[in-house]
Amino acid sequence: MYDLVVVGAGPYGLSIASHAAAAGLNLRVLGRPMASWRDHMPAGMHLKSEPWSSNLSDPAGTHTLAAYCSARGITVEHGRPLPLATFTEYGQWFGQRAAPAADEQTVTSVVPCARGFRVETAEGEVLVTRTVVAAVGVMPFVHKPGPLRKLPSALVSHSSHHRELSRFRDKDVTVIGAGQAALETAALLAEEGAHVRVVARADRINWNSPPQPLQRSLLKAMRDPHCGLGTGWPSWVYSEMPWAVRKLPATLRQHIARTALGPAGAWWLRDRFEFAVPVLLSSRLSSAEEVRGRVRLRLESTDGVVRTVETDHVVAATGFAPRLARLSMLDDSVRGILHRVGTSDAPELNARFESSHPGLFFAGLLATPSFGPSMRFVYGATFAAQRVVQGVQRRLAEPRLATVPHAARSRTVEQHRTKPYSAQELGRPAGPAPASQGSQQGQGKDQAAVPR
């Protein structure tokens, strides 16, 4: 039986695994390392966050993005956007050297059992573990506007569904949204030769200002402090004090999660975008239908004017909705009883990211309504990893195993009646035990030659 199974191998999953391995926990990491970044973001994108705020987290703090880039002769500067490909490669490097190797398996089921949880994968492996951390990234929570959901994928896609945009050359493409994903995707489409427009509900496109110098007078720093999410006191609180955000009333946390750090484009993208992409502002999508192999969009403006647009393809750059209902791997018996944050469908988490079901932890996007907007960004991984591992250790130290909820207990008993026990359920891992931190992959290599 494992102490911990981490589901997901993105920045949060890898950071948690690194801290857990250092703490001596017997764990497994399941998932494709940096999958969202490798497979679901168009080539040519850049990080919006500053390089110094884009580190994955290891206990020693040595596997940084700056260290990775320095060893490869890549320039990393405040105020200079870094290619997304570089960050993705850094994340993979971190996963090879700072955390136990991830098994590229897809988790299909997490079911409570008498001693913790039974975890099954699409590849056929079954594991039993005392605790589980769901750090599944954003892909399960892709959001599309209602009018677009019934149209075929050949005509409508989400911005996260594209790695290459060259197939849209000479096509008419409409991008819906006003955030960085929408604006940068539209700019890249235009640069690939597509005829592209952006449709936004907002009455203007917001652009972030160029970052202030790191070295400033004390007065300027006090007025507009730097932090992992930009500058300003609200952002400073969200990024540096997630524990304080969690203490706020649920309704206020929901409001912050929904509105803080709203849609805006990076300052360095503005010139590429404004001279290449027309924008239809104050336009709400009221309906969409397929007409002769194209999409007809009906747009309503705030002053009541109705406009019709026909386009070859629609890209919904409309973000992600952190909802437990989208987490199909989690057994209904657990999902149905978890406490929620206010009226949301996100789990209420304690100070160490544990849900109301003992031993079940959440990190990343689903933690946003509990801890605030820093959980939407890589910067929040350090805070989350430290707290999650503390929570796992506390749960493992409990003298008794968590009680299985009634609905889950009956299902688990029935499964065990009809299914023989595996080696893992008998407490013997089927494969080799994960290496301890001192013997992790890459520890024997020349670290000076390896970035970050």
C-alpha positions in Angstrom: 0.0 0.0 0.0 1.3 3.4 -0.9 1.3 6.5 1.4 0.3 8.8 -1.5 -0.8 8.7 -5.1 -0.4 12.0 -6.9 -2.8 12.2 -9.9 -1.4 14.6 -12.4 2.2 15.5 -13.4 2.0 19.2 -14.2 3.6 22.0 -12.1 1.5 21.2 -9.0 1.7 17.4 -9.2 5.5 17.5 -9.8 6.0 20.0 -7.0 3.9 18.0 -4.5 5.8 14.8 -5.5 9.1 16.5 -5.0 8.2 17.6 -1.4 6.6 14.2 -0.7 9.6 12.2 -1.8 11.9 14.4 0.4 9.6 13.7 3.3 10.2 10.0 2.8 6.7 9.1 1.7 6.1 6.0 -0.4 4.3 7.5 -3.4 3.5 7.1 -7.1 2.9 9.9 -9.6 0.5 9.1 -12.4 0.2 11.3 -15.5 2.0 12.6 -18.5 4.6 15.2 -17.3 3.6 18.8 -18.3 0.8 17.4 -20.6 -1.3 20.6 -20.7 1.8 22.6 -21.7 3.2 20.1 -24.1 0.0 19.1 -25.9 -2.6 21.8 -25.5 -1.0 25.2 -26.1 -0.2 26.6 -29.6 3.4 26.7 -30.6 4.9 30.2 -30.4 3.2 31.2 -27.2 5.1 32.9 -24.4 4.8 32.9 -20.6 2.7 35.8 -19.3 4.2 35.5 -15.9 7.7 36.7 -15.0 10.4 34.0 -15.1 11.2 34.5 -11.4 7.6 33.7 -10.5 7.4 30.6 -12.7 9.4 28.1 -10.7 8.2 24.6 -9.8 8.9 23.8 -6.2 11.4 21.4 -4.6 12.3 21.6 -0.9 15.9 22.8 -1.5 14.8 25.4 -4.0 17.6 24.6 -6.4 15.6 23.3 -9.4 14.6 26.8 -10.6 13.8 28.1 -14.0 16.7 30.5 -13.9 19.1 27.6 -13.1 17.7 25.5 -15.9 18.1 28.4 -18.4 21.5 29.5 -17.1 23.0 26.0 -17.8 21.7 26.2 -21.4 22.8 29.8 -22.1 19.2 31.0 -22.3 18.7 34.6 -21.2 16.2 35.1 -18.4 15.3 38.6 -17.5 12.6 40.5 -15.6 10.3 42.1 -18.2 11.4 39.8 -21.1 8.8 37.2 -22.1 10.0 33.6 -22.1 8.9 31.1 -24.8 6.4 28.6 -23.5 8.5 25.8 -25.1 11.4 26.7 -22.8 9.1 26.6 -19.7 7.7 23.2 -20.8 11.2 21.8 -21.3 12.1 23.1 -17.8 9.1 21.3 -16.3 10.1 18.0 -17.9 13.6 18.5 -16.6 12.3 19.2 -13.1 10.2 16.0 -13.3 13.3 13.9 -14.2 15.5 15.3 -11.5 13.5 16.8 -8.6 10.6 14.3 -8.3 10.0 10.6 -8.6 9.5 9.6 -12.2 5.9 9.9 -13.3 4.1 6.9 -14.8 2.4 8.0 -18.0 -0.9 6.4 -17.1 -4.4 7.8 -17.2 -6.3 7.5 -13.9 -9.9 6.4 -14.6 -11.2 5.7 -11.1 -10.6 6.8 -7.5 -12.8 4.8 -5.1 -12.6 4.8 -1.3 -11.8 1.4 0.3 -11.4 0.3 3.9 -7.7 1.3 4.1 -7.8 4.4 1.9 -8.4 4.6 -1.8 -8.4 2.2 -4.7 -6.9 3.9 -7.8 -7.4 2.3 -11.3 -5.8 3.4 -14.6 -6.8 3.0 -18.2 -3.7 0.8 -18.7 -5.1 -1.7 -16.2 -3.0 -1.0 -13.1 -4.7 -1.1 -9.7 -3.2 0.6 -6.6 -4.2 1.0 -3.0 -3.1 4.1 -1.2 -3.7 5.8 2.1 -4.1 9.3 0.5 -4.7 10.8 -2.9 -3.9 14.2 -4.3 -5.8 15.3 -7.4 -3.6 17.7 -9.2 -5.2 17.2 -12.6 -4.5 20.6 -14.2 -7.0 22.4 -16.3 -8.0 20.1 -19.1 -10.9 18.4 -17.4 -12.5 21.8 -16.8 -12.5 23.2 -20.4 -15.4 25.7 -20.7 -17.3 26.6 -23.9 -20.2 29.0 -24.1 -23.6 27.2 -24.2 -24.5 28.0 -27.8 -21.3 26.3 -29.1 -21.5 23.1 -27.2 -23.6 21.2 -29.7 -21.6 22.0 -32.7 -19.1 19.5 -34.1 -15.4 19.8 -33.2 -14.6 20.4 -36.9 -16.3 23.7 -36.6 -15.8 24.7 -32.9 -12.8 24.1 -30.6 -11.4 25.3 -27.4 -8.1 27.3 -27.4 -6.5 24.5 -25.4 -7.2 22.0 -28.2 -4.6 23.3 -30.6 -0.9 22.6 -30.7 -0.4 23.8 -34.3 -2.5 26.6 -35.9 -1.1 26.4 -39.5 -4.1 24.4 -40.6 -6.2 27.6 -40.4 -4.2 29.4 -43.1 -6.6 31.2 -45.4 -9.5 30.2 -43.2 -12.0 32.7 -41.6 -11.6 32.1 -37.8 -13.5 33.8 -35.0 -12.0 33.8 -31.5 -14.3 34.3 -28.6 -12.8 35.8 -25.4 -10.8 38.8 -24.2 -8.0 37.2 -22.1 -4.4 36.4 -22.9 -5.3 33.0 -24.4 -7.8 34.7 -26.8 -5.6 37.6 -27.8 -2.4 35.6 -28.3 -4.2 32.8 -30.1 -5.7 35.4 -32.5 -2.3 37.0 -33.1 -0.7 33.7 -33.8 -3.6 32.8 -36.2 -3.1 36.1 -38.1 0.6 35.4 -38.3 -0.2 32.0 -39.8 -2.3 33.6 -42.5 -5.8 33.1 -41.1 -8.5 35.8 -41.5 -9.3 36.2 -37.8 -11.5 38.4 -35.6 -12.0 38.5 -31.8 -15.5 38.7 -30.3 -15.6 40.0 -26.7 -18.4 40.7 -24.2 -16.3 43.5 -22.7 -16.5 47.1 -23.9 -12.7 47.3 -24.2 -9.6 45.1 -24.3 -7.5 45.4 -21.2 -3.8 45.4 -21.5 -1.3 44.9 -18.6 1.3 47.6 -18.2 5.0 46.8 -18.7 6.4 45.5 -15.3 8.0 48.0 -13.0 11.8 47.6 -12.4 12.6 45.2 -9.5 14.8 47.8 -8.0 12.8 50.9 -7.1 12.6 53.5 -4.4 11.1 52.3 -1.1 8.1 54.7 -1.6 7.3 53.3 -5.1 7.7 49.7 -3.8 5.3 50.4 -0.9 2.7 51.9 -3.2 2.8 49.2 -5.8 4.6 46.1 -4.5 6.0 43.3 -6.7 4.6 39.8 -6.2 4.2 36.5 -8.0 1.0 37.7 -9.7 2.2 41.1 -10.8 2.1 44.3 -8.8 -0.3 46.0 -6.4 -1.6 45.2 -2.9 -4.5 43.0 -3.9 -2.3 40.8 -6.1 0.3 40.7 -3.3 -2.3 39.4 -0.8 -3.5 36.8 -3.3 0.0 35.6 -4.1 1.7 35.8 -0.8 -1.1 35.1 1.7 -3.4 32.4 0.2 -3.9 31.2 3.8 -5.6 34.5 4.6 -7.8 34.3 1.5 -9.0 31.0 2.8 -10.2 32.5 6.0 -12.7 34.8 4.2 -16.4 34.0 4.0 -17.3 31.6 1.2 -19.3 34.1 -0.8 -16.4 36.6 -0.8 -14.0 33.8 -1.9 -16.3 32.9 -4.7 -16.4 36.5 -5.8 -12.6 36.8 -5.7 -12.1 33.5 -7.6 -14.5 34.7 -10.3 -13.4 38.3 -10.7 -9.8 38.8 -9.5 -7.1 39.2 -12.1 -9.6 39.3 -14.9 -9.1 39.0 -18.6 -6.2 41.1 -19.9 -3.4 40.8 -22.5 0.3 41.0 -21.9 1.9 44.3 -22.7 4.4 42.7 -25.1 1.5 41.3 -27.2 -0.3 44.6 -27.9 1.5 45.7 -31.0 1.3 42.3 -32.6 -2.4 42.1 -31.9 -3.9 45.6 -32.5 -2.6 46.0 -36.0 -3.5 42.5 -37.2 -6.8 41.5 -35.5 -10.2 43.3 -35.7 -12.3 43.2 -32.5 -16.1 43.1 -32.0 -16.6 44.6 -28.5 -19.7 44.6 -26.3 -20.9 41.5 -28.2 -22.6 38.6 -26.5 -23.0 35.3 -28.3 -26.7 34.4 -28.2 -26.8 31.5 -30.7 -24.7 29.5 -33.1 -25.7 27.1 -35.8 -24.1 25.1 -38.6 -24.9 26.5 -42.1 -23.5 24.9 -45.2 -20.4 23.7 -43.4 -19.7 27.0 -41.6 -20.8 28.5 -38.3 -23.4 31.3 -38.2 -23.0 33.3 -35.0 -25.7 35.6 -33.7 -24.2 38.5 -31.6 -26.1 40.9 -29.5 -24.6 44.2 -28.4 -25.3 46.0 -25.2 -27.4 48.6 -27.0 -29.6 45.9 -28.5 -28.1 45.7 -32.0 -28.0 42.2 -33.5 -25.2 41.2 -35.8 -24.7 38.0 -37.7 -21.2 36.6 -38.5 -20.4 33.6 -40.6 -17.1 31.9 -40.1 -15.2 28.7 -41.0 -14.2 27.9 -37.4 -14.8 29.2 -33.9 -12.1 29.0 -31.2 -13.5 29.5 -27.7 -10.8 31.0 -25.6 -13.2 31.1 -22.7 -11.2 29.6 -19.9 -11.9 26.8 -17.5 -14.6 26.1 -14.9 -13.4 24.4 -11.7 -16.2 22.0 -11.1 -16.2 18.6 -9.4 -18.8 17.4 -11.8 -16.1 17.4 -14.5 -13.8 15.2 -12.5 -15.2 11.9 -13.8 -12.4 9.7 -12.3 -13.7 10.5 -8.8 -16.3 8.0 -7.6 -19.9 9.4 -7.3 -20.1 8.2 -3.7 -17.2 10.6 -2.8 -18.0 13.5 -5.2 -21.6 13.6 -3.9 -20.7 14.1 -0.3 -17.8 16.5 -0.5 -18.4 19.9 1.1 -18.4 22.7 -1.5 -17.3 26.4 -1.3 -20.6 28.3 -1.0 -22.8 27.7 -4.0 -19.9 26.6 -6.2 -19.1 23.1 -7.4 -15.5 23.3 -6.0 -14.4 21.4 -2.9 -14.1 23.2 0.4 -10.5 22.5 1.6 -8.9 22.8 5.0 -5.7 24.7 5.6 -3.7 21.8 4.2 -5.7 21.3 1.0 -7.6 18.3 2.4 -11.3 17.9 1.4 -14.1 16.9 3.7 -13.3 13.3 2.8 -10.3 12.3 4.9 -7.2 11.6 2.9 -8.5 13.2 -0.4 -6.6 16.4 -1.3 -7.0 18.8 -4.2 -4.4 21.2 -5.7 -4.4 23.6 -8.6 -7.5 25.0 -10.3 -10.0 23.3 -8.0 -8.4 24.9 -5.0 -9.0 28.4 -6.4 -12.3 29.0 -4.6 -10.6 28.0 -1.3 -7.2 29.7 -1.5 -7.7 32.4 -4.2 -6.4 33.2 -7.7 -2.8 32.2 -7.0 -3.9 28.6 -7.5 -4.5 29.3 -11.1 -0.8 30.1 -11.7 2.4 28.2 -11.4 3.5 30.6 -8.6 1.0 28.9 -6.2 2.7 25.5 -6.5 5.2 26.2 -3.7 2.6 27.1 -1.2 0.4 24.2 -2.2 3.1 21.6 -2.2 4.4 22.5 1.3 0.9 22.5 2.8 -0.3 19.4 1.0 2.6 17.3 2.2 2.1 18.5 5.7 -1.6 17.4 5.4 -0.7 14.0 4.1 1.8 13.5 6.9 -0.9 14.4 9.5 -3.4 12.1 7.9 -0.9 9.2 7.8 -0.1 9.8 11.5 -3.7 9.3 12.5 -4.0 6.1 14.7 -7.1 4.9 12.8 -7.8 4.9 9.1 -10.5 7.2 7.8 -14.0 5.8 8.0 -15.4 5.0 4.5 -18.7 6.9 3.8 -21.7 4.6 3.8 -22.4 4.9 0.1 -18.8 4.2 -0.8 -18.5 1.3 1.8 -21.3 -0.7 0.2 -19.8 -0.3 -3.2 -16.3 -1.2 -2.1 -17.5 -4.3 -0.3 -19.3 -5.5 -3.4 -16.2 -4.9 -5.5 -14.0 -6.9 -3.2 -16.5 -9.8 -3.2 -16.4 -10.0 -7.0 -12.8 -9.1 -7.6 -9.7 -10.9 -6.3 -7.2 -8.9 -4.2 -4.2 -7.6 -6.2 -0.6 -7.5 -4.9 -1.1 -3.8 -4.2 -4.2 -4.4 -2.1 -2.3 -6.9 0.0 0.3 -4.2 0.7 2.9 -5.3 -1.9 3.4 -2.8 -4.7 3.2 -4.5 -8.1 6.3 -2.7 -9.4 9.5 -1.5 -7.9 9.1 1.0 -5.1 9.8 4.6 -6.0 13.3 5.8 -5.5 14.0 7.8 -2.4 15.1 11.4 -3.0 18.7 10.6 -2.7 18.5 8.1 -5.5 16.2 9.8 -7.9 16.9 9.9 -11.5 19.5 12.4 -12.4 21.0 12.7 -8.9 24.3 11.2 -10.1 24.7 13.5 -13.1 26.7 16.7 -13.2 24.1 19.1 -11.8 26.1 22.1 -12.9 25.5 21.0 -16.5 21.7 20.8 -16.0 19.6 24.0 -16.0 17.5 24.8 -13.0 
